[in-house]
Amino acid sequence: MFKAYPGFSMGYALFILSIQFLFLIYIPDFILVFTLFLAGPLFAGFFLVANKISQGESLEYPDYFKGFQYYIPLVLVWLVRQVLVSIGLIAFVIPGIYLMVSYMFSMLAVLFFGYDFWNSLEFSRKLVHRNWLKFFLFGLSLALLNLAGVLLFIVGLAVTLPITYYAIYLVFESISKGALQEE
């Protein structure tokens, strides 16, 4: 998927990183605003683009910004997910890690199945719970890939970030079809 539109993918990743960097440098008191209210819809753009590429549709750069069409449910999922994971990490660490992995597909459930925030979190948790260790290892490998991107002077994230979201989409696409039929 990355090879299909590498310029668009890297450009959009750099756009997100630059907004985050601007918040961090110029208005650090409001970095939480970016994290809670902009990050979800912005990162959702990778999933929407991955879906278009998967369907064989042509892609335009503004397609990355269509996550804002799902603004309220995405922000709610992002916010609730962050709060629950944070509480789990603060409380006992292990529950936080469990939830972090379990909610891996929650944004995708909002985007492609139209679930509300709680049903998308539960759908993702049920989907991951069956093979949690495999998803943990998958998430860990993606985290290490992004760490390598950071070590390459942060510019490497322009490549690893889109690859991460495309990989999550591909895994979701392959496992969610059967899960919907089971429900």
C-alpha positions, 0 to 999 in steps of 0.5 A, spaced: 500 500 500 505 504 501 508 503 494 502 505 491 502 512 493 509 513 497 509 521 496 502 522 499 503 517 504 510 520 506 507 527 505 501 526 510 505 523 515 510 529 515 504 533 515 501 530 522 508 530 525 509 537 523 503 539 527 504 535 533 511 538 533 508 545 532 504 544 538 510 541 542 514 547 541 510 553 540 504 552 544 506 546 549 500 547 554 495 545 548 499 539 546 493 535 549 488 539 545 492 536 539 492 529 542 485 528 544 481 532 538 486 532 532 490 526 532 484 521 532 481 524 525 488 525 522 490 518 523 484 515 521 486 518 514 491 513 513 485 507 514 481 511 509 486 511 504 488 504 505 481 502 504 481 506 497 487 502 495 485 496 497 478 497 493 482 499 487 480 506 487 484 512 485 486 516 490 487 524 491 491 527 497 484 530 500 482 523 501 487 523 507 483 528 511 476 525 510 477 522 517 474 529 519 467 526 516 467 522 522 470 527 527 465 526 533 465 518 534 473 518 532 474 523 538 470 519 543 473 513 541 480 516 541 479 519 548 475 513 551 481 509 549 486 513 552 483 514 558 482 507 559 489 505 557 492 510 562 488 508 568 490 501 566 497 503 566 497 507 572 493 502 576 497 495 575 501 496 568 498 489 565 491 491 564 493 498 561 497 493 556 492 489 555 487 494 553 492 498 549 493 492 544 485 490 545 483 497 542 488 496 536 482 496 531 477 500 535 477 506 530 477 502 524 470 499 527 467 506 527 470 508 520 467 501 516 462 498 521 459 505 523 459 503 530 459 508 536 465 509 540 463 503 546 461 498 541 467 499 537 471 499 543 468 492 545 468 489 538 476 491 537 477 487 544 473 481 542 476 481 536 483 481 539 482 477 545 481 471 541 489 471 539 491 477 544 499 474 544 499 474 537 496 481 536 501 484 542 507 481 538 504 484 532 503 491 535 510 490 539 513 489 532 510 496 529 512 499 535 519 497 534 519 499 526 517 506 529 522 506 534 527 505 528 523 511 524 525 515 530 532 513 530 533 515 523 532 522 525 525 522 526 524 523 518 524 515 518 517 516 521 515 519 514 515 512 512 514 507 518 508 511 520 504 510 514 506 503 513 504 502 521 497 504 519 496 500 513 499 494 516 493 495 521 488 496 516 490 490 512 490 485 518 483 488 520 481 487 513 483 480 513 480 478 520 474 482 521 470 479 515 469 473 519 468 476 525 462 480 523 459 474 520 460 470 527 456 476 530 
